[in-house]
Amino acid sequence: MLCPNGCELLMEERKMEKLFHRNNEPVIISELTIYVCKECGQEVIPLKTARIIEDVLNEKINPSGKFTAELYEVSSL
Ligand SMILES: [Zn+2]
């Protein structure tokens, strides 16, 4: 896949973990396939991945477990 910003390098397919919000509640989806441009850092979400995200946000997929994490807000640092 080519970068939408016109970079010369081909985009790299990566498995990523992303945080989304559903009804103001955070949800984490891991192992998402996302394309990343090694040149400019642009991320592109392929249609298949977008569908998975949509299904999760529409509660069509059951969660595999709970994820808790400490939050660090670094804007004041
Ligand atoms: Zn790029």
N, CA, C, O and the ligand as a Tripos MOL2 file, in Angstrom:
@<TRIPOS>MOLECULE
protein
  309   307    78     0     0
PROTEIN
NO_CHARGES

@<TRIPOS>ATOM
      1 N           0.8410   -1.2010    0.0000 N.3       1 MET1
      2 CA          0.0000    0.0000    0.0000 C.3       1 MET1
      3 C           0.8780    1.2530    0.0000 C.2       1 MET1
      4 O           1.9220    1.2990    0.6510 O.2       1 MET1
      5 N           0.4310    2.2660   -0.7440 N.am      2 LEU2
      6 CA          1.2020    3.4980   -0.8290 C.3       2 LEU2
      7 C           0.6890    4.5330    0.1630 C.2       2 LEU2
      8 O          -0.5060    4.6120    0.4500 O.2       2 LEU2
      9 N           1.6130    5.3140    0.6720 N.am      3 CYS3
     10 CA          1.2620    6.3640    1.6300 C.3       3 CYS3
     11 C           0.4050    7.4380    0.9510 C.2       3 CYS3
     12 O           0.7240    7.8770   -0.1530 O.2       3 CYS3
     13 N          -0.6780    7.8620    1.6060 N.am      4 PRO4
     14 CA         -1.5220    8.9120    1.0020 C.3       4 PRO4
     15 C          -0.8120   10.2550    0.8880 C.2       4 PRO4
     16 O          -1.2740   11.1470    0.1770 O.2       4 PRO4
     17 N           0.3100   10.4010    1.5870 N.am      5 ASN5
     18 CA          1.0500   11.6570    1.4990 C.3       5 ASN5
     19 C           2.0730   11.6460    0.3690 C.2       5 ASN5
     20 O           2.8550   12.5820    0.2060 O.2       5 ASN5
     21 N           2.0480   10.5690   -0.4030 N.am      6 GLY6
     22 CA          2.9350   10.5100   -1.5600 C.3       6 GLY6
     23 C           4.3750   10.1380   -1.2540 C.2       6 GLY6
     24 O           5.2680   10.4360   -2.0460 O.2       6 GLY6
     25 N           4.6180    9.4940   -0.1210 N.am      7 CYS7
     26 CA          5.9770    9.0700    0.2140 C.3       7 CYS7
     27 C           6.3990    7.9250   -0.7070 C.2       7 CYS7
     28 O           5.5670    7.2320   -1.2920 O.2       7 CYS7
     29 N           7.6880    7.7540   -0.8140 N.am      8 GLU8
     30 CA          8.1760    6.7350   -1.7440 C.3       8 GLU8
     31 C           8.2120    5.3370   -1.1440 C.2       8 GLU8
     32 O           8.0730    4.3450   -1.8610 O.2       8 GLU8
     33 N           8.3960    5.2580    0.1570 N.am      9 LEU9
     34 CA          8.4580    3.9410    0.7920 C.3       9 LEU9
     35 C           7.0750    3.3190    0.8740 C.2       9 LEU9
     36 O           6.0710    4.0120    1.0450 O.2       9 LEU9
     37 N           7.0420    1.9980    0.7480 N.am     10 LEU10
     38 CA          5.7650    1.3040    0.9100 C.3      10 LEU10
     39 C           5.3900    1.2960    2.3800 C.2      10 LEU10
     40 O           6.2580    1.2690    3.2520 O.2      10 LEU10
     41 N           4.1140    1.3200    2.6470 N.am     11 MET11
     42 CA          3.6690    1.3240    4.0350 C.3      11 MET11
     43 C           3.8670   -0.0550    4.6490 C.2      11 MET11
     44 O           3.7680   -1.0840    3.9810 O.2      11 MET11
     45 N           4.1490   -0.0360    5.9380 N.am     12 GLU12
     46 CA          4.4250   -1.2740    6.6440 C.3      12 GLU12
     47 C           3.1760   -1.7290    7.3890 C.2      12 GLU12
     48 O           2.4920   -0.9260    8.0240 O.2      12 GLU12
     49 N           2.8870   -3.0220    7.3050 N.am     13 GLU13
     50 CA          1.7250   -3.5530    8.0110 C.3      13 GLU13
     51 C           2.1340   -3.8550    9.4420 C.2      13 GLU13
     52 O           3.1030   -4.5760    9.6810 O.2      13 GLU13
     53 N           1.3990   -3.3070   10.3830 N.am     14 ARG14
     54 CA          1.7320   -3.5430   11.7930 C.3      14 ARG14
     55 C           0.5120   -3.9660   12.5770 C.2      14 ARG14
     56 O          -0.6210   -3.6190   12.2430 O.2      14 ARG14
     57 N           0.7690   -4.7250   13.6280 N.am     15 LYS15
     58 CA         -0.2970   -5.0880   14.5630 C.3      15 LYS15
     59 C          -0.2250   -4.0920   15.7060 C.2      15 LYS15
     60 O           0.8140   -3.9370   16.3490 O.2      15 LYS15
     61 N          -1.3310   -3.4250   15.9470 N.am     16 MET16
     62 CA         -1.3170   -2.3760   16.9610 C.3      16 MET16
     63 C          -2.4710   -2.4800   17.9280 C.2      16 MET16
     64 O          -3.4900   -3.1280   17.6890 O.2      16 MET16
     65 N          -2.2470   -1.7990   19.0370 N.am     17 GLU17
     66 CA         -3.2540   -1.7260   20.0710 C.3      17 GLU17
     67 C          -3.7810   -0.2940   20.0400 C.2      17 GLU17
     68 O          -3.0000    0.6580   20.0320 O.2      17 GLU17
     69 N          -5.0940   -0.1410   20.0230 N.am     18 LYS18
     70 CA         -5.6450    1.2130   19.9480 C.3      18 LYS18
     71 C          -6.7460    1.4100   20.9790 C.2      18 LYS18
     72 O          -7.4760    0.4870   21.3400 O.2      18 LYS18
     73 N          -6.8300    2.6360   21.4280 N.am     19 LEU19
     74 CA         -7.8540    2.9940   22.4010 C.3      19 LEU19
     75 C          -8.9790    3.7450   21.6980 C.2      19 LEU19
     76 O          -8.7400    4.6790   20.9340 O.2      19 LEU19
     77 N         -10.1900    3.3240   21.9680 N.am     20 PHE20
     78 CA        -11.3600    3.9880   21.4030 C.3      20 PHE20
     79 C         -12.3190    4.3050   22.5390 C.2      20 PHE20
     80 O         -12.1320    3.8530   23.6680 O.2      20 PHE20
     81 N         -13.3370    5.0770   22.2330 N.am     21 HIS21
     82 CA        -14.3430    5.3700   23.2390 C.3      21 HIS21
     83 C         -15.7120    4.9350   22.7450 C.2      21 HIS21
     84 O         -16.1030    5.2130   21.6110 O.2      21 HIS21
     85 N         -16.4200    4.2550   23.6080 N.am     22 ARG22
     86 CA        -17.7750    3.7980   23.3040 C.3      22 ARG22
     87 C         -18.6540    4.2300   24.4640 C.2      22 ARG22
     88 O         -18.4230    3.8190   25.6010 O.2      22 ARG22
     89 N         -19.6530    5.0480   24.1940 N.am     23 ASN23
     90 CA        -20.5070    5.6110   25.2500 C.3      23 ASN23
     91 C         -19.6800    6.2020   26.3830 C.2      23 ASN23
     92 O         -19.9700    5.9790   27.5590 O.2      23 ASN23
     93 N         -18.6630    6.9440   26.0250 N.am     24 ASN24
     94 CA        -17.7520    7.5870   26.9820 C.3      24 ASN24
     95 C         -16.9180    6.6140   27.8010 C.2      24 ASN24
     96 O         -16.2420    7.0250   28.7450 O.2      24 ASN24
     97 N         -16.9550    5.3390   27.4570 N.am     25 GLU25
     98 CA        -16.1290    4.3550   28.1490 C.3      25 GLU25
     99 C         -14.9810    3.9730   27.2170 C.2      25 GLU25
    100 O         -15.1860    3.7200   26.0300 O.2      25 GLU25
    101 N         -13.7700    3.9360   27.7750 N.am     26 PRO26
    102 CA        -12.6600    3.5480   26.9040 C.3      26 PRO26
    103 C         -12.6650    2.0520   26.5980 C.2      26 PRO26
    104 O         -12.9380    1.2330   27.4750 O.2      26 PRO26
    105 N         -12.3710    1.7130   25.3810 N.am     27 VAL27
    106 CA        -12.1960    0.3070   25.0140 C.3      27 VAL27
    107 C         -10.8760    0.1790   24.2700 C.2      27 VAL27
    108 O         -10.4930    1.0450   23.4830 O.2      27 VAL27
    109 N         -10.1990   -0.9170   24.5390 N.am     28 ILE28
    110 CA         -8.9200   -1.1710   23.8870 C.3      28 ILE28
    111 C          -9.0960   -2.3180   22.9120 C.2      28 ILE28
    112 O          -9.6470   -3.3620   23.2610 O.2      28 ILE28
    113 N          -8.6380   -2.1260   21.7180 N.am     29 ILE29
    114 CA         -8.6440   -3.2150   20.7490 C.3      29 ILE29
    115 C          -7.1890   -3.4950   20.4110 C.2      29 ILE29
    116 O          -6.4570   -2.6100   19.9670 O.2      29 ILE29
    117 N          -6.7830   -4.7390   20.6300 N.am     30 SER30
    118 CA         -5.3870   -5.0690   20.3300 C.3      30 SER30
    119 C          -5.3010   -5.9010   19.0620 C.2      30 SER30
    120 O          -6.3040   -6.4230   18.5760 O.2      30 SER30
    121 N          -4.1130   -6.0150   18.5440 N.am     31 GLU31
    122 CA         -3.8340   -6.7970   17.3330 C.3      31 GLU31
    123 C          -4.5630   -6.2630   16.1070 C.2      31 GLU31
    124 O          -4.9050   -7.0240   15.2020 O.2      31 GLU31
    125 N          -4.7970   -4.9730   16.0770 N.am     32 LEU32
    126 CA         -5.4120   -4.3790   14.8900 C.3      32 LEU32
    127 C          -4.3590   -4.2640   13.7930 C.2      32 LEU32
    128 O          -3.2220   -3.8650   14.0430 O.2      32 LEU32
    129 N          -4.7530   -4.6150   12.5910 N.am     33 THR33
    130 CA         -3.8280   -4.4680   11.4710 C.3      33 THR33
    131 C          -3.9260   -3.0470   10.9360 C.2      33 THR33
    132 O          -4.9810   -2.6130   10.4730 O.2      33 THR33
    133 N          -2.8230   -2.3390   11.0080 N.am     34 ILE34
    134 CA         -2.7970   -0.9470   10.5680 C.3      34 ILE34
    135 C          -1.5470   -0.7360    9.7250 C.2      34 ILE34
    136 O          -0.4870   -1.2910   10.0140 O.2      34 ILE34
    137 N          -1.6850    0.0710    8.6830 N.am     35 TYR35
    138 CA         -0.5280    0.3740    7.8460 C.3      35 TYR35
    139 C           0.1240    1.6560    8.3290 C.2      35 TYR35
    140 O          -0.5510    2.6520    8.5900 O.2      35 TYR35
    141 N           1.4260    1.6200    8.4410 N.am     36 VAL36
    142 CA          2.1630    2.7860    8.9120 C.3      36 VAL36
    143 C           3.2290    3.1560    7.8890 C.2      36 VAL36
    144 O           3.9510    2.2990    7.3800 O.2      36 VAL36
    145 N           3.3110    4.4410    7.6020 N.am     37 CYS37
    146 CA          4.3440    4.9180    6.6840 C.3      37 CYS37
    147 C           5.6250    5.1210    7.4750 C.2      37 CYS37
    148 O           5.6410    5.8360    8.4770 O.2      37 CYS37
    149 N           6.7040    4.4830    7.0170 N.am     38 LYS38
    150 CA          7.9630    4.5950    7.7460 C.3      38 LYS38
    151 C           8.6180    5.9460    7.5020 C.2      38 LYS38
    152 O           9.5370    6.3460    8.2170 O.2      38 LYS38
    153 N           8.1390    6.6280    6.4990 N.am     39 GLU39
    154 CA          8.7420    7.9130    6.1540 C.3      39 GLU39
    155 C           8.1240    9.0740    6.9410 C.2      39 GLU39
    156 O           8.8470    9.8900    7.5130 O.2      39 GLU39
    157 N           6.7940    9.1470    6.9710 N.am     40 CYS40
    158 CA          6.1610   10.2970    7.6300 C.3      40 CYS40
    159 C           5.3270    9.9130    8.8540 C.2      40 CYS40
    160 O           4.8340   10.7870    9.5670 O.2      40 CYS40
    161 N           5.1680    8.6200    9.0970 N.am     41 GLY41
    162 CA          4.4280    8.1960   10.2790 C.3      41 GLY41
    163 C           2.9220    8.1350   10.0970 C.2      41 GLY41
    164 O           2.1970    7.8130   11.0380 O.2      41 GLY41
    165 N           2.4530    8.4350    8.9190 N.am     42 GLN42
    166 CA          1.0200    8.3840    8.6370 C.3      42 GLN42
    167 C           0.4770    6.9720    8.8730 C.2      42 GLN42
    168 O           1.0790    5.9820    8.4570 O.2      42 GLN42
    169 N          -0.6680    6.9030    9.5470 N.am     43 GLU43
    170 CA         -1.3080    5.6120    9.7650 C.3      43 GLU43
    171 C          -2.5440    5.5110    8.8880 C.2      43 GLU43
    172 O          -3.3150    6.4620    8.7610 O.2      43 GLU43
    173 N          -2.7160    4.3560    8.2950 N.am     44 VAL44
    174 CA         -3.9030    4.1270    7.4800 C.3      44 VAL44
    175 C          -4.5850    2.8710    7.9970 C.2      44 VAL44
    176 O          -3.9590    1.8210    8.1490 O.2      44 VAL44
    177 N          -5.8700    2.9980    8.2610 N.am     45 ILE45
    178 CA         -6.6460    1.8650    8.7500 C.3      45 ILE45
    179 C          -7.3330    1.1970    7.5720 C.2      45 ILE45
    180 O          -8.2090    1.7960    6.9490 O.2      45 ILE45
    181 N          -6.9490   -0.0390    7.2560 N.am     46 PRO46
    182 CA         -7.6000   -0.7240    6.1370 C.3      46 PRO46
    183 C          -9.0690   -1.0240    6.4430 C.2      46 PRO46
    184 O          -9.4730   -1.0990    7.6040 O.2      46 PRO46
    185 N          -9.8460   -1.1920    5.3960 N.am     47 LEU47
    186 CA        -11.2850   -1.4020    5.5290 C.3      47 LEU47
    187 C         -11.6380   -2.5390    6.4810 C.2      47 LEU47
    188 O         -12.5600   -2.4290    7.2890 O.2      47 LEU47
    189 N         -10.8840   -3.6390    6.3690 N.am     48 LYS48
    190 CA        -11.1440   -4.7960    7.2140 C.3      48 LYS48
    191 C         -11.0110   -4.4190    8.6960 C.2      48 LYS48
    192 O         -11.8320   -4.8120    9.5250 O.2      48 LYS48
    193 N          -9.9820   -3.6660    9.0040 N.am     49 THR49
    194 CA         -9.7550   -3.2190   10.3780 C.3      49 THR49
    195 C         -10.8370   -2.2420   10.8110 C.2      49 THR49
    196 O         -11.3080   -2.2900   11.9470 O.2      49 THR49
    197 N         -11.2300   -1.3520    9.9000 N.am     50 ALA50
    198 CA        -12.2750   -0.3700   10.2090 C.3      50 ALA50
    199 C         -13.5810   -1.0780   10.5530 C.2      50 ALA50
    200 O         -14.3300   -0.6340   11.4240 O.2      50 ALA50
    201 N         -13.8460   -2.1850    9.8590 N.am     51 ARG51
    202 CA        -15.0690   -2.9520   10.1400 C.3      51 ARG51
    203 C         -15.0170   -3.5720   11.5250 C.2      51 ARG51
    204 O         -16.0160   -3.5900   12.2450 O.2      51 ARG51
    205 N         -13.8510   -4.0790   11.8940 N.am     52 ILE52
    206 CA        -13.6960   -4.6860   13.2140 C.3      52 ILE52
    207 C         -13.9370   -3.6260   14.2870 C.2      52 ILE52
    208 O         -14.6350   -3.8710   15.2710 O.2      52 ILE52
    209 N         -13.3530   -2.4490   14.0850 N.am     53 ILE53
    210 CA        -13.5110   -1.3590   15.0550 C.3      53 ILE53
    211 C         -14.9900   -0.9980   15.1760 C.2      53 ILE53
    212 O         -15.5110   -0.8010   16.2730 O.2      53 ILE53
    213 N         -15.6500   -0.9160   14.0250 N.am     54 GLU54
    214 CA        -17.0780   -0.5970   14.0040 C.3      54 GLU54
    215 C         -17.8900   -1.6390   14.7770 C.2      54 GLU54
    216 O         -18.7810   -1.2960   15.5550 O.2      54 GLU54
    217 N         -17.5730   -2.9000   14.5520 N.am     55 ASP55
    218 CA        -18.2830   -3.9780   15.2510 C.3      55 ASP55
    219 C         -18.0760   -3.9020   16.7600 C.2      55 ASP55
    220 O         -18.9990   -4.1230   17.5440 O.2      55 ASP55
    221 N         -16.8460   -3.5860   17.1430 N.am     56 VAL56
    222 CA        -16.5670   -3.4620   18.5770 C.3      56 VAL56
    223 C         -17.3630   -2.2970   19.1580 C.2      56 VAL56
    224 O         -17.9910   -2.4230   20.2090 O.2      56 VAL56
    225 N         -17.3280   -1.1680   18.4650 N.am     57 LEU57
    226 CA        -18.0160    0.0210   18.9650 C.3      57 LEU57
    227 C         -19.5310   -0.1660   18.9660 C.2      57 LEU57
    228 O         -20.2410    0.4830   19.7350 O.2      57 LEU57
    229 N         -20.0160   -1.0440   18.1120 N.am     58 ASN58
    230 CA        -21.4530   -1.3400   18.0940 C.3      58 ASN58
    231 C         -21.8020   -2.5390   18.9700 C.2      58 ASN58
    232 O         -22.9210   -3.0510   18.9320 O.2      58 ASN58
    233 N         -20.8290   -2.9730   19.7550 N.am     59 GLU59
    234 CA        -20.9880   -4.0920   20.6860 C.3      59 GLU59
    235 C         -21.4080   -5.3940   20.0160 C.2      59 GLU59
    236 O         -22.1740   -6.1770   20.5780 O.2      59 GLU59
    237 N         -20.8980   -5.6130   18.8130 N.am     60 LYS60
    238 CA        -21.2080   -6.8520   18.1040 C.3      60 LYS60
    239 C         -20.1740   -7.9310   18.3890 C.2      60 LYS60
    240 O         -20.3530   -9.0920   18.0230 O.2      60 LYS60
    241 N         -19.1110   -7.5380   19.0360 N.am     61 ILE61
    242 CA        -18.0560   -8.4950   19.3730 C.3      61 ILE61
    243 C         -17.9330   -8.5260   20.8910 C.2      61 ILE61
    244 O         -17.9330   -7.4830   21.5450 O.2      61 ILE61
    245 N         -17.8310   -9.7030   21.4320 N.am     62 ASN62
    246 CA        -17.6940   -9.8200   22.8810 C.3      62 ASN62
    247 C         -16.2610   -9.5340   23.3160 C.2      62 ASN62
    248 O         -15.3070   -9.9370   22.6510 O.2      62 ASN62
    249 N         -16.1210   -8.8380   24.4330 N.am     63 PRO63
    250 CA        -14.7640   -8.5550   24.9090 C.3      63 PRO63
    251 C         -14.0420   -9.8060   25.3870 C.2      63 PRO63
    252 O         -14.6720  -10.7540   25.8540 O.2      63 PRO63
    253 N         -12.7300   -9.8030   25.2680 N.am     64 SER64
    254 CA        -11.9330  -10.9430   25.7180 C.3      64 SER64
    255 C         -11.5450  -10.7990   27.1800 C.2      64 SER64
    256 O         -11.0650  -11.7480   27.8000 O.2      64 SER64
    257 N         -11.7500   -9.6250   27.7220 N.am     65 GLY65
    258 CA        -11.3890   -9.4150   29.1120 C.3      65 GLY65
    259 C         -11.3820   -7.9390   29.4360 C.2      65 GLY65
    260 O         -11.7400   -7.0960   28.6120 O.2      65 GLY65
    261 N         -10.9720   -7.6480   30.6420 N.am     66 LYS66
    262 CA        -10.8940   -6.2530   31.0700 C.3      66 LYS66
    263 C          -9.4580   -5.7970   31.0240 C.2      66 LYS66
    264 O          -8.5290   -6.5640   31.2780 O.2      66 LYS66
    265 N          -9.2970   -4.5340   30.6940 N.am     67 PHE67
    266 CA         -7.9620   -3.9710   30.6490 C.3      67 PHE67
    267 C          -7.9370   -2.7650   31.5600 C.2      67 PHE67
    268 O          -8.6970   -1.8170   31.3670 O.2      67 PHE67
    269 N          -7.0770   -2.7960   32.5400 N.am     68 THR68
    270 CA         -6.9550   -1.6150   33.3980 C.3      68 THR68
    271 C          -5.5270   -1.1140   33.3290 C.2      68 THR68
    272 O          -4.5780   -1.8920   33.2370 O.2      68 THR68
    273 N          -5.3960    0.1710   33.3740 N.am     69 ALA69
    274 CA         -4.0730    0.7530   33.2670 C.3      69 ALA69
    275 C          -4.0190    2.0520   34.0330 C.2      69 ALA69
    276 O          -5.0430    2.6920   34.2720 O.2      69 ALA69
    277 N          -2.8270    2.4330   34.4130 N.am     70 GLU70
    278 CA         -2.6680    3.7140   35.0710 C.3      70 GLU70
    279 C          -2.6150    4.7930   33.9980 C.2      70 GLU70
    280 O          -2.0400    4.6160   32.9240 O.2      70 GLU70
    281 N          -3.2290    5.9020   34.3290 N.am     71 LEU71
    282 CA         -3.2710    7.0030   33.3750 C.3      71 LEU71
    283 C          -2.2670    8.0750   33.7600 C.2      71 LEU71
    284 O          -2.2060    8.4940   34.9160 O.2      71 LEU71
    285 N          -1.4940    8.5090   32.8040 N.am     72 TYR72
    286 CA         -0.5550    9.6000   33.0400 C.3      72 TYR72
    287 C          -0.9150   10.7500   32.1170 C.2      72 TYR72
    288 O          -0.8570   10.6240   30.8940 O.2      72 TYR72
    289 N          -1.2820   11.8590   32.7110 N.am     73 GLU73
    290 CA         -1.5550   13.0360   31.9030 C.3      73 GLU73
    291 C          -0.3300   13.9260   31.9540 C.2      73 GLU73
    292 O           0.0100   14.4850   32.9960 O.2      73 GLU73
    293 N           0.3110   14.0460   30.8350 N.am     74 VAL74
    294 CA          1.6010   14.7170   30.8450 C.3      74 VAL74
    295 C           1.5560   16.1430   30.2950 C.2      74 VAL74
    296 O           2.5920   16.7790   30.1040 O.2      74 VAL74
    297 N           0.3430   16.6350   30.0440 N.am     75 SER75
    298 CA          0.2580   17.9690   29.4460 C.3      75 SER75
    299 C           0.8250   19.0550   30.3640 C.2      75 SER75
    300 O           1.2540   20.1080   29.8910 O.2      75 SER75
    301 N           0.8270   18.7990   31.6830 N.am     76 SER76
    302 CA          1.3170   19.8150   32.6150 C.3      76 SER76
    303 C           2.8210   19.6920   32.8670 C.2      76 SER76
    304 O           3.4130   20.5320   33.5450 O.2      76 SER76
    305 N           3.4340   18.6430   32.3210 N.am     77 LEU77
    306 CA          4.8640   18.4540   32.5750 C.3      77 LEU77
    307 C           5.7140   19.3970   31.7180 C.2      77 LEU77
    308 O           6.9410   19.3720   31.8060 O.2      77 LEU77
    309 ZN          4.2740    8.8410    4.2570 Zn       78 ZN78
@<TRIPOS>BOND
     1     1     2 1
     2     2     3 1
     3     3     4 2
     4     3     5 am
     5     5     6 1
     6     6     7 1
     7     7     8 2
     8     7     9 am
     9     9    10 1
    10    10    11 1
    11    11    12 2
    12    11    13 am
    13    13    14 1
    14    14    15 1
    15    15    16 2
    16    15    17 am
    17    17    18 1
    18    18    19 1
    19    19    20 2
    20    19    21 am
    21    21    22 1
    22    22    23 1
    23    23    24 2
    24    23    25 am
    25    25    26 1
    26    26    27 1
    27    27    28 2
    28    27    29 am
    29    29    30 1
    30    30    31 1
    31    31    32 2
    32    31    33 am
    33    33    34 1
    34    34    35 1
    35    35    36 2
    36    35    37 am
    37    37    38 1
    38    38    39 1
    39    39    40 2
    40    39    41 am
    41    41    42 1
    42    42    43 1
    43    43    44 2
    44    43    45 am
    45    45    46 1
    46    46    47 1
    47    47    48 2
    48    47    49 am
    49    49    50 1
    50    50    51 1
    51    51    52 2
    52    51    53 am
    53    53    54 1
    54    54    55 1
    55    55    56 2
    56    55    57 am
    57    57    58 1
    58    58    59 1
    59    59    60 2
    60    59    61 am
    61    61    62 1
    62    62    63 1
    63    63    64 2
    64    63    65 am
    65    65    66 1
    66    66    67 1
    67    67    68 2
    68    67    69 am
    69    69    70 1
    70    70    71 1
    71    71    72 2
    72    71    73 am
    73    73    74 1
    74    74    75 1
    75    75    76 2
    76    75    77 am
    77    77    78 1
    78    78    79 1
    79    79    80 2
    80    79    81 am
    81    81    82 1
    82    82    83 1
    83    83    84 2
    84    83    85 am
    85    85    86 1
    86    86    87 1
    87    87    88 2
    88    87    89 am
    89    89    90 1
    90    90    91 1
    91    91    92 2
    92    91    93 am
    93    93    94 1
    94    94    95 1
    95    95    96 2
    96    95    97 am
    97    97    98 1
    98    98    99 1
    99    99   100 2
   100    99   101 am
   101   101   102 1
   102   102   103 1
   103   103   104 2
   104   103   105 am
   105   105   106 1
   106   106   107 1
   107   107   108 2
   108   107   109 am
   109   109   110 1
   110   110   111 1
   111   111   112 2
   112   111   113 am
   113   113   114 1
   114   114   115 1
   115   115   116 2
   116   115   117 am
   117   117   118 1
   118   118   119 1
   119   119   120 2
   120   119   121 am
   121   121   122 1
   122   122   123 1
   123   123   124 2
   124   123   125 am
   125   125   126 1
   126   126   127 1
   127   127   128 2
   128   127   129 am
   129   129   130 1
   130   130   131 1
   131   131   132 2
   132   131   133 am
   133   133   134 1
   134   134   135 1
   135   135   136 2
   136   135   137 am
   137   137   138 1
   138   138   139 1
   139   139   140 2
   140   139   141 am
   141   141   142 1
   142   142   143 1
   143   143   144 2
   144   143   145 am
   145   145   146 1
   146   146   147 1
   147   147   148 2
   148   147   149 am
   149   149   150 1
   150   150   151 1
   151   151   152 2
   152   151   153 am
   153   153   154 1
   154   154   155 1
   155   155   156 2
   156   155   157 am
   157   157   158 1
   158   158   159 1
   159   159   160 2
   160   159   161 am
   161   161   162 1
   162   162   163 1
   163   163   164 2
   164   163   165 am
   165   165   166 1
   166   166   167 1
   167   167   168 2
   168   167   169 am
   169   169   170 1
   170   170   171 1
   171   171   172 2
   172   171   173 am
   173   173   174 1
   174   174   175 1
   175   175   176 2
   176   175   177 am
   177   177   178 1
   178   178   179 1
   179   179   180 2
   180   179   181 am
   181   181   182 1
   182   182   183 1
   183   183   184 2
   184   183   185 am
   185   185   186 1
   186   186   187 1
   187   187   188 2
   188   187   189 am
   189   189   190 1
   190   190   191 1
   191   191   192 2
   192   191   193 am
   193   193   194 1
   194   194   195 1
   195   195   196 2
   196   195   197 am
   197   197   198 1
   198   198   199 1
   199   199   200 2
   200   199   201 am
   201   201   202 1
   202   202   203 1
   203   203   204 2
   204   203   205 am
   205   205   206 1
   206   206   207 1
   207   207   208 2
   208   207   209 am
   209   209   210 1
   210   210   211 1
   211   211   212 2
   212   211   213 am
   213   213   214 1
   214   214   215 1
   215   215   216 2
   216   215   217 am
   217   217   218 1
   218   218   219 1
   219   219   220 2
   220   219   221 am
   221   221   222 1
   222   222   223 1
   223   223   224 2
   224   223   225 am
   225   225   226 1
   226   226   227 1
   227   227   228 2
   228   227   229 am
   229   229   230 1
   230   230   231 1
   231   231   232 2
   232   231   233 am
   233   233   234 1
   234   234   235 1
   235   235   236 2
   236   235   237 am
   237   237   238 1
   238   238   239 1
   239   239   240 2
   240   239   241 am
   241   241   242 1
   242   242   243 1
   243   243   244 2
   244   243   245 am
   245   245   246 1
   246   246   247 1
   247   247   248 2
   248   247   249 am
   249   249   250 1
   250   250   251 1
   251   251   252 2
   252   251   253 am
   253   253   254 1
   254   254   255 1
   255   255   256 2
   256   255   257 am
   257   257   258 1
   258   258   259 1
   259   259   260 2
   260   259   261 am
   261   261   262 1
   262   262   263 1
   263   263   264 2
   264   263   265 am
   265   265   266 1
   266   266   267 1
   267   267   268 2
   268   267   269 am
   269   269   270 1
   270   270   271 1
   271   271   272 2
   272   271   273 am
   273   273   274 1
   274   274   275 1
   275   275   276 2
   276   275   277 am
   277   277   278 1
   278   278   279 1
   279   279   280 2
   280   279   281 am
   281   281   282 1
   282   282   283 1
   283   283   284 2
   284   283   285 am
   285   285   286 1
   286   286   287 1
   287   287   288 2
   288   287   289 am
   289   289   290 1
   290   290   291 1
   291   291   292 2
   292   291   293 am
   293   293   294 1
   294   294   295 1
   295   295   296 2
   296   295   297 am
   297   297   298 1
   298   298   299 1
   299   299   300 2
   300   299   301 am
   301   301   302 1
   302   302   303 1
   303   303   304 2
   304   303   305 am
   305   305   306 1
   306   306   307 1
   307   307   308 2
@<TRIPOS>SUBSTRUCTURE
     1 MET1         2 RESIDUE 1 A MET
     2 LEU2         6 RESIDUE 1 A LEU
     3 CYS3        10 RESIDUE 1 A CYS
     4 PRO4        14 RESIDUE 1 A PRO
     5 ASN5        18 RESIDUE 1 A ASN
     6 GLY6        22 RESIDUE 1 A GLY
     7 CYS7        26 RESIDUE 1 A CYS
     8 GLU8        30 RESIDUE 1 A GLU
     9 LEU9        34 RESIDUE 1 A LEU
    10 LEU10       38 RESIDUE 1 A LEU
    11 MET11       42 RESIDUE 1 A MET
    12 GLU12       46 RESIDUE 1 A GLU
    13 GLU13       50 RESIDUE 1 A GLU
    14 ARG14       54 RESIDUE 1 A ARG
    15 LYS15       58 RESIDUE 1 A LYS
    16 MET16       62 RESIDUE 1 A MET
    17 GLU17       66 RESIDUE 1 A GLU
    18 LYS18       70 RESIDUE 1 A LYS
    19 LEU19       74 RESIDUE 1 A LEU
    20 PHE20       78 RESIDUE 1 A PHE
    21 HIS21       82 RESIDUE 1 A HIS
    22 ARG22       86 RESIDUE 1 A ARG
    23 ASN23       90 RESIDUE 1 A ASN
    24 ASN24       94 RESIDUE 1 A ASN
    25 GLU25       98 RESIDUE 1 A GLU
    26 PRO26      102 RESIDUE 1 A PRO
    27 VAL27      106 RESIDUE 1 A VAL
    28 ILE28      110 RESIDUE 1 A ILE
    29 ILE29      114 RESIDUE 1 A ILE
    30 SER30      118 RESIDUE 1 A SER
    31 GLU31      122 RESIDUE 1 A GLU
    32 LEU32      126 RESIDUE 1 A LEU
    33 THR33      130 RESIDUE 1 A THR
    34 ILE34      134 RESIDUE 1 A ILE
    35 TYR35      138 RESIDUE 1 A TYR
    36 VAL36      142 RESIDUE 1 A VAL
    37 CYS37      146 RESIDUE 1 A CYS
    38 LYS38      150 RESIDUE 1 A LYS
    39 GLU39      154 RESIDUE 1 A GLU
    40 CYS40      158 RESIDUE 1 A CYS
    41 GLY41      162 RESIDUE 1 A GLY
    42 GLN42      166 RESIDUE 1 A GLN
    43 GLU43      170 RESIDUE 1 A GLU
    44 VAL44      174 RESIDUE 1 A VAL
    45 ILE45      178 RESIDUE 1 A ILE
    46 PRO46      182 RESIDUE 1 A PRO
    47 LEU47      186 RESIDUE 1 A LEU
    48 LYS48      190 RESIDUE 1 A LYS
    49 THR49      194 RESIDUE 1 A THR
    50 ALA50      198 RESIDUE 1 A ALA
    51 ARG51      202 RESIDUE 1 A ARG
    52 ILE52      206 RESIDUE 1 A ILE
    53 ILE53      210 RESIDUE 1 A ILE
    54 GLU54      214 RESIDUE 1 A GLU
    55 ASP55      218 RESIDUE 1 A ASP
    56 VAL56      222 RESIDUE 1 A VAL
    57 LEU57      226 RESIDUE 1 A LEU
    58 ASN58      230 RESIDUE 1 A ASN
    59 GLU59      234 RESIDUE 1 A GLU
    60 LYS60      238 RESIDUE 1 A LYS
    61 ILE61      242 RESIDUE 1 A ILE
    62 ASN62      246 RESIDUE 1 A ASN
    63 PRO63      250 RESIDUE 1 A PRO
    64 SER64      254 RESIDUE 1 A SER
    65 GLY65      258 RESIDUE 1 A GLY
    66 LYS66      262 RESIDUE 1 A LYS
    67 PHE67      266 RESIDUE 1 A PHE
    68 THR68      270 RESIDUE 1 A THR
    69 ALA69      274 RESIDUE 1 A ALA
    70 GLU70      278 RESIDUE 1 A GLU
    71 LEU71      282 RESIDUE 1 A LEU
    72 TYR72      286 RESIDUE 1 A TYR
    73 GLU73      290 RESIDUE 1 A GLU
    74 VAL74      294 RESIDUE 1 A VAL
    75 SER75      298 RESIDUE 1 A SER
    76 SER76      302 RESIDUE 1 A SER
    77 LEU77      306 RESIDUE 1 A LEU
    78 ZN78       309 GROUP 0 **** ****
